[in-house]
Amino acid sequence: MEKKSRISAAQLCLLMYLASSGTGLMSSPSVAASFAGLDMWIAPFWGLIGGIACLWIMIQLHRLYPGQNLIQYAEAILGRIAGKAISFLFLFFVLFTTGYVIRQMTDFLSNSFFPRTPPLFLGVCIVFVCAAAVNSGIEVICRLPVLFFPFPILMMVVIFVPLFPDLKPVLPIFEHGILPSFWGGCALQLWYAVFCFATFYIPNVHNQDKLMRWSMLSPILLCLLLAATNWSITSILGDAASMYHYPFLVITRFVSFSEFFEHLESIVMMIWVVAFALRIMYGYYCAAVGLAQWLKLPDYRPLIWPVGMLLLLMSVWDIKTTQFAQFDSLVFPAFYALCGIGLPFLLLVAAWVRKGMTPASQHKTSNASASPQTQQAEQTK
């Protein structure tokens, strides 16, 4: 689709990291706390296993089929019918998860800042902005995180430095055993599994020799960020962290500088909106490109607005609340893990089997097509 467009491995790393950390900071603490309790800060380390596995699988598939993404090599691996079915399921996963993020953003803004604004209007505004970026191409999408990267760092410094004297050790560790933190890590696949979207960006990376190193840095940075944030939230809120939908927003209300700078949640909201936009662009581009390739279209741009309407539909489609499947249930994270890690792993195993069988079949074919004189000479040798 964009063969002449080139991005760097570092740009892709920042895009994946910021796309996941924006929504992760907002709602992942409440998800981890509902499973792990005081061990919620340990849960991201368990979740890191899924993030690393996801990216490793995607890079291995790209090495077997360079220059292609999952939609393209699924047919080459499984055949036309099965490949179309697998890629359609993956596309549905991309559309649904991106639409779900739009719903997260609209609910967050409506509940916390704009109670009188219709959520659908907020969704239309963010989709319109993201559609303009997706229409500009992959290079624009991947350069935006580089421009935006200093602001989340500044936000974390402004919030956590004043709170540092109030932080205290979170004890006891593993009070109820290791399983609560493990299940909390499984629930965090809601954020780690979306690293699979990198399959649509990897073919455009020009420095492929640095791809593995930079890619693995994204889940590691996300893990450290979530662990530090969850530890701070637990230190301040304790067991009450699971009672809030947005614990990170709650602790920002404790911040004040000499009783002059207060109510910093408005600054957090501005930065979060940009982080949400990056996450939506990240999935929006994948949905548009993937659907165009699934339909065998030469360009993805005519599908940008139809895909945008599909995303808006997914954001309101039978979802009463963005918290409907995150608490006390692993069904929703299992869906993410199955589509984001399970399907690519299935393709990788099938590709290994197919690549392992191909040389032998080619050898038999070449022997069968060889002349009798050649076969007799080989036998003599």
N, C-alpha and C positions, 0 to 999 in steps of 0.2 A: 504493500500500500504506500509506504513512504521509504522506498529503498535508498533515496539520496539523503534522507535525514539521518543525522548522526548525533548520538548522545554519548556521554562518558559514563563509566561505571560509577564514579563518585556522584554524578547527578542522579542516577537511578537509585543509589543508596539513600540519598537525602529524600528523594520522593517517597520511597517505600517507608522510611522511618517517620517522616512527618505525617504522611497519610494515615498511618496506624496510630501514632502517638496522640493526635488530636482527639479522636473519639475515645482512645484508650484512657487518657487522663480524666475524661468526663465521667464515664460510667463503669470502667473496669474495676475501680476500687470497691464499688458496691457489689459487683458480681463476685469478686474474690472474697469479700467479707462474708457474703451469704453462705459460702462453702467452707472457708478456712478460718473464719473468726480472727483471732489475734495473729495467726500465722499467715495472714493475707499477703504480707510482704515476701513470703517464701514462694508463693504460688507462681509468680512470673518466671522463676528459674525452672519450674517444671514445664511451663508453657513454652520456654525457649527451645525445648527439644523438638516440638512440632514446627516451630518457625524455621529452624536450621534444616530439618528434614525436608520441608516444603521447598525451600530454595535450592537445596542440593539436588532434589529430584528434577526441578525445572532446568537447572544447568546441565545435568546429565542428558536429559532429553534433547536439549539444544545442541549438545555436542554430537549426538547421534544424527540429528536432523538440523544442520546449521542453516540459519536464515529463515527458519519456519517457526510458527507458534503452535500452540496446542490444537487449534482448529484445523490447521493444515496437516500436521503429521498424524492426527488421530485416524484419518482415512488411510494413510499410508501404512499404519501399524495394524489396524483392525479390519480394514476393508471399508467399502463405501457405506453400507447400511449401518453396521455397528459403529463405525467412526462418526457418522452423522448423528447417531443417537447419543453417543458419549459427548460429543462437542455441543449438542443442543442442551444437554443437562448442564454442562459447564457454563454455557451462555446464560441459562436461566439463573444459575448461581450468581454470576456476575451482575445481572440485572437486579435480582432480588436483594442482594447485599448492598448494592449502591442505592437502590430505592429505600432500603431500611435506614441507611445513614441519613438520607434526606429527611426521613421521618424523625430520626433522632434529633437532627438540628432544629426542625420546626417545633417539635415538642419542647425542646430545651429553651428556645427563644420565647415561645408563647407562654410557658409556665413561669419562667424566671424574669423576663424583661418586657415582653410585649403581650400582655394578657388580652388586649382588645383587638389585636391584629389577627385576621384569619390565618391559620397555619398554611393553608393552601397557597395563599398569596406569598408567604415567605418562601415556600418551595418553588414557586414559579420564578421568583427573583433569583434564587441561587442557581437554578437550572439554566436560566438565561445567561448568567455570567459564565458558568462552566461551559455552556455550548459554544460561546465565543472563543474560549481558550482551546477547546477541543478542535474547533474549526481551524485554528492557527497552526495546529500540528504538534507532533511529539516534542520537538525542540523547545517550543514555548512552554509546554507543560513541565518539562524537566528542568527548565531554567528558573521557573517560579520558586521552587523550594530553596534554591541557592540564594535568591533575593530575600526570602522570608526567614531563613534559618536563624539569624541573630535574635529575632523578636521572641521566640519561645524561650531561648536561653535567658534573655533579660527578664521575662516574666517569672521564670523559676527563681532567679536571684532575688527579685523584688519581693516575692512571696515568702520564700523559705529563710532568707537571711534574718528578717525580724522575728521569725518564729523559732529560730535556732535555740535561744536560751530556754524555751519552754519544752523542747523535745527531751524525752527521757527513754531509757531502754524499754523495749517491748518484751515483757516476760509474763508467764513462762513460755518457752519455745517447745513446740510439739506437745502441748498440754494434753491433747486428745489423740496423740499418735501422729504418724506421718501421712495418713490417708486424707485428712481434711485439706491440707495444703496441696496434695496431689490432685484431688478433685477440683480444687480451685484453679490449678494449672490447666486442667482439661477444659474448664469453662472459659479460660482466657484464649482458647483457640478461635474465639470470635474475632480476635485481632491478629493472631499469628498466622491463621490459615489464609488470610487475604494476600500474603506474600506471593501466592500463586499467580496473581495478576501480572507478575513480572514476565511471564511468558510472552506477553505482547510487546514488551519493551526490549527484552534481551537481544532480539535480532538486529536492533539498531545501535547497539553498543559498539563503538569503534575500537576500544582497547579491550578485546576479549581476554587477553592474558591477565588482566586485573579484575575480571568479572567475579570470580569466586571469592577473592579476598574482600572486595568492597561489598558484595552482596551479603556475606555472612556478618558484616558489621551492622547491618540494619536490625536484625532481630536481637543482637547483643545489646545495642544501644536502647532498643525498646524495652528489653528486659531490665536493664539497669535503671531506666527512667521510672518504670512502673514499680519496681522494688523500692526505690528511694521514696517515691510518692506514697505508696501504700504504707511504708514504715512511718512516715511523717503523719499520715492521717490516723493510723492506729495509735501513735504516741499521743496525739491530741484528743481524739474522739473516743478511743478505746473500743469497747464492744458496741457502742452506738453507731459505728461507721456503717453497719449494715442497715440501719434505719433510714438512711438518706439515699436518694437516687443519685445525687451529685455531691459526694463528700468533699471533692476537691474544691468545689465552689463554696462549700460551707467554711472550710478553713481559711479561705481568702478573706472572709469577713472578720477574722480575728486580727488581721494585719493592720497596723497603723504606724505612721512615722511621726513621733512626737505629737500625737493627737492632732496632726494637721492633714496628712494624707490618709484618708480612710475610704472605705467602700471601693476597694480595688477590683471588685467583681466586674465592674464595667470594663476595665482594661482587659481582664481575662476574657470577657465576652467578645471583645473585638478581635483578639488574637485567635480565639476558638473559631470564630466565623471563618477566618482565613484558613485555618487548619481543616475545617469541614469542607471548604471549597476545594482544597488540594485533594482530600480524600475522594470527593465526588468526581473531580476531574480524572483522578487515577482510575476509577472504575468506569466512568463515562466513556473515556477513550477506548478502553478494552471492549466495552459492549458494542460500540459503533464499529470498530475494526473487526471484531470477531463476527458480528452479524453480517457484515459485508462479505467477509471471506466465506462464511457458511452459505451465503446465497450466490457466491461466485461473481460478485460485482467488482468492477475495476477500481472503484474509489469508495471510500467510506463516508465522504462528506454529505452526499444526498441523504444519508440515514441519520444525520446528527439530530435533527428536530424530531423525526419519528421516535428515535431512541429516547430523547428527552421526555416526550410524552409518555412513553412506556415506564420510564423511571418515576415520573410523577404518579402514574397509576400504581406502581409497586409500592410507593410510599404510603398510599392510603388503602391498599388492597387488603381487607380483612385484618387490619392491624389496629386493635383498639388502643393499645399503648405500646410504647417502645420497650417497656419492661415486661411484656407479656410472657416471655419465654426465657428470661435470664435468671430468675430466682428459683432456687430449689429444684432445678430441672436441668439435665444435661442434653435434652433433646435438640435444642437449638445449636449448642456448640458441636454436637455430634453431626448435625447437618453440615456445618462449616467444615469440620475435619474430613468428612466423607467426600465432599465435593472439592475442597481445596487441597487435600493431601491424598486421599484415597484414590480418586480418579487418576491424577497424574502418576501415582505409584503403580496403578494397574497398567497404564500405558507404558511405563518404563519397563516393567517385567515382561510385557508382551513384546516390546521392542528388543529386549535382550534375547528372548527366545527366537524372535524372527531373525535377528542378526546372527545368532548362533547357528541357525539352520540354513541360512542363505549360502555360505561358502560351500557346504557339503553338496547342496543341490546343484550349485553352479559347476562343481567339480564333476558330478555325475553327468550333467548335460554336455560338458565339454568332452568327456571321454566317449560318450555315445556318438557325438557328432564328428569325432576324429576319424581319419582314414584308417583302413586296416594296416597299411604299411607303418603308420605312426604308432598304432597300438602294439604291433609286433616288435618295433624298435624299443618301445618302453619296456616290454616284457623281457627282451634280451638284456637290457641294462639291469 
